[in-house]
Each structure stands twice: as C-alpha cells, then as structure tokens.
Amino acid sequence: MEIGFGAPVSGAWATPRNITDFAGRAERLGYRSLWTFQRLLVPRESSMEPVYHSVLDPMVTLGYAAAVTSAIRLGVAIINLPFVSPAYLAKQAATLDVLSGGRHDLGLGIGWMPEEFAATGGDTARRGARTGEYLAVLRALWADGISEYHGEFYEVPAGRQDPSPVQRPGPPVLLGGMSRPAMERAGRIADGWITSSRADLSKIGDAVAVVQGAAAAAGRGPVRIVCRGTVRAGAGVRAPETGERLPLSGSYEQIREDVAWLEARGVTEVFYDLNWDPLVGSPEVDPKAATERAGEILEALAPGA
C-alpha cells in the first residue's frame, strides 16, 4: 500500500507557504504522493461543503510544489475533461511532467455540476463516449514525432507537441467516477481508478472487483486503485444510516487499521486528504489553527510513524 497526502488547496490552510512547507515535509516523511483537486465554481445558492468554497487551481499548485520537491509524485484527482480541450491539457500535463522530472499522475473525470458546464462551455452529452477519444488524443500528442487524431468528437491536425513528457508513453492517466460504467471504463482504458470523496468505502471491495474485472476482460493486468482518504481525525464521524464509525475517522490507530483494511480489499494507494476536514479546509476557520492541525495529522499518519 502506498500512502500519499492531499496538498493544501482548499480553505484557510491553502497558502503559498503551506504548499511549499507541506510538500517538503510530506516528501521527507516518506509519503509517496501529493494530490490536488479541481473546483471551478460554487453557485450562489449552493449548499456545497466548505471544502469547495475556496480552491486553488490544481495544475498550478502542483507546478509550485514541483519546484520544492524532488521525489514525491504529483497527482491531480481530478480534472473534469469536458471543461478543457485535450490538446491544452496534454500540454499542461507534459509540462508538469518535464518540470517535475517525470512525477505527474493525471486524474480525469466527466463532471457533474451544471453551472460549471455552463461557465466553461462544456458539453454534457455523451461524456462517457468522449472519454476514450480524449485519452487517445492525450496519448497521441505525448508520442514522439508527428501525430494526428481524427475522431467523432476531437480533431487534431498532423503536427507535434514538444517537449514530450519524461514518462513514456506519458503520465499515467487515472479515471474517476462511482457509477458502474465509469468504473468499467477505468479498468478498460486507464492506468487506474480514483474514488470520489463521497465514496462508500465500506463497499470498496465490490467497486475494486468491477474495475479489475473490466481490466481482465480487456486483456489487461491489474490497474491502480487510488482512494481519496477523507480523514477526520478525532471523534469518530458516524454514518447517518447505521450510526457506525465512518472509515478513516477516529483515532490515528483506527485510521491506520482502516488503511490496512482497504489494502486487503484491493486498494493500492490511499492519500490522506485533509481538505475535507472542516477544521482545515474551510475558508472560515483560523489559518494558524488549521495549519497546526494539518501538521499534527501529517506527522502522526506518516508512513512508518
């Protein structure tokens, strides 16, 4: 099991100093990866969680972190592909891979918020069908030499996009999505699958089976299973339906036991994402207190701690 950490991108602790500090500390403590996420717009009448109210751009943040690290992997979980052209994202991802020395993981989703589709001019129709072509465009543009692509949804004239990524044939592409078709798509065409922050981790074994089953049916080996760990350290958070403690909540010992339980069910990577902790990722809390809490959890849950 590989253990990563969610970068400070949301709320009170999302500051330039904290990005550099937590990226460096996570690397020194042995964390395998550092992760960001995307939120473009919060509708005026929205009741969305505090984590979404103030969010830094995920790719810019990773580029910032790349400059102060040398080994930790830099992942985004996720960018919604309908909001940006594949040629533009291919350039961003390749650039980040070059600047980080080949440490980028690119997570993609299909989006869900109507207001973000309206704001970006994204198309909600046939998002799943577009995904396969989107990945094909990325991989064509990351190839050496002249490439082109002619599909139903995307058209890339013959040309080249340099510099090429350090990783060959390109940064690993992971897909999100909690529906069965999304999980099967990840198994068929991606390098792995990323869980949602709202995933019911008590049923993660069933989801892993769907992803890996689709990979096997496509003649592929096992793919990566990456879990966003929405850690809530301290008093256990209870599931409203059952009253049971939610996974990755409670004491540090309980959280580590939950990680071992996830590994036994086929999860290959967990990253602790404190942006979902309302005492850390809300813009309304005290920045100093948020940073101190995050730092304590970072140290306590470090690999080998």
Secondary structure, 3 states (H helix, E strand, C coil): CEEEEECCCEHHHCCHHHHHHHHHHHHHCCCCEEEECCCCCCCCCCCCCHHHCCECCHHHHHHHHHCCCCCCEEEEEEEEHHHCCHHHHHHHHHHHHHHHCCCEEEEEECCCCHHHHHHHCCCCCCHHHHHHHHHHHHHHHHCCCCEEEECCCCEEEEECCCCCCCCCCCCCEEECCCCHHHHHHHHHHCCEEECCCCCCHHHHHHHHHHHHHHHHHCCCCCCEEEEEECCEECCCCECCCCCCECCCEECHHHHHHHHHHHHHCCCCEEEECHHHCCCCCCCCCCHHHHHHHHHHHHHHCCCCC
